[in-house]
Amino acid sequence: MKIKPKQYAVALYEAIKDAPREKARDVLDNFVKTLAKNNALRLAPQIIDYFTKYANQVEGIADLKIKSTEPIKGDLAEKIKKVAPAILRKNFKKINIIEEIDKSLVGGFVLECDDAVFDASIKNKFQTLNKILN
């Protein structure tokens, strides 16, 4: 049976999550040797991606992407962090903000977290209005 990157990632996380630092290093060394033995080193980028996503999910950490037409100013990012869980109907212990500039939005913003999207952009309002009128 071929082991998938996600399976490797979950196994690695579970093996090191509560391990002392020195033990975690040993586990990681053995993990890399296992990847080499299984000719799976090429999967390392995918494993790292899945590992990060899985660890964040287990630990209640979310990456919140905020798309807007210009950089967010002042304390607006902190205000968005406070209301995002309610808007996206998700519960987080910690939120990492990732800002993305998207001039095509015309104005407003879009929040994205995993599979949840909240679109408060002018572009979306125009598209909705266009659908209603046509």
FENDAUR-V552024 format. One record per pair of residues at least 12 apart in sequence whose C-alpha atoms are under 10 Angstrom apart, sorted by the first residue. I is the first residue (numbers start at 0). J is the second residue. Records with the same first field share a line. If there is no record, write none. Layout:
I = J, J
//
This chain:
1 = 37, 39
2 = 37, 39
3 = 39, 42, 45, 46
4 = 39, 42, 43, 44, 45, 46, 47, 48, 49, 50
5 = 42, 45, 46, 47, 48, 49, 50, 52, 53
6 = 46, 49, 50
7 = 30, 34, 39, 42, 43, 45, 46, 47, 49, 50
8 = 43, 45, 46, 47, 48, 49, 50, 51, 52, 53, 54
9 = 46, 49, 50, 51, 52, 53, 54
10 = 30, 50
11 = 23, 26, 27, 30, 46, 47, 50
12 = 27, 49, 50, 51, 53, 54, 57
13 = 54
14 = 26, 27, 30
15 = 27
16 = 54
31 = 43
52 = 113
55 = 91, 92, 93, 94
56 = 91
58 = 91, 92, 93
59 = 89, 90, 91, 92, 93, 94
60 = 90, 91, 92, 93, 94, 95
61 = 84, 89, 90, 91, 92, 93, 94, 95, 96, 112, 113
62 = 91, 93, 94, 95, 96, 97, 111, 112, 113
63 = 79, 80, 83, 84, 94, 95, 96, 97, 98, 110, 111, 112, 113, 115, 116
64 = 94, 95, 96, 97, 98, 99, 109, 110, 111, 112, 113, 116
65 = 79, 96, 97, 98, 99, 100, 101, 108, 109, 110, 111, 112, 117
66 = 97, 98, 99, 100, 101, 102, 104, 106, 107, 108, 109, 110, 111, 118, 119, 120
67 = 98, 99, 100, 101, 102, 103, 104, 105, 106, 107, 108, 109, 110, 119, 120
68 = 99, 100, 101, 102, 103, 104, 105, 106, 107, 108, 109, 120
69 = 98, 99, 100, 101, 102, 105, 106, 107, 108
70 = 98, 99, 100, 101
71 = 98, 99, 100, 108
76 = 96, 97, 98
77 = 94, 96
79 = 96, 110
80 = 93, 94, 95, 96
81 = 94
83 = 110, 111, 112, 117
84 = 112
86 = 110, 115, 116, 117
87 = 110, 111, 112, 113, 114, 115, 116, 117
88 = 115
89 = 112, 115
94 = 112
96 = 112
97 = 110, 111
98 = 110
102 = 122
103 = 120, 121, 122
104 = 118, 119, 120, 121, 122, 123, 124
105 = 120, 121, 122, 123, 125
106 = 119, 120, 121, 122, 123
107 = 119, 120, 121, 122, 123, 124
108 = 120, 121, 122, 123
109 = 121, 123
//
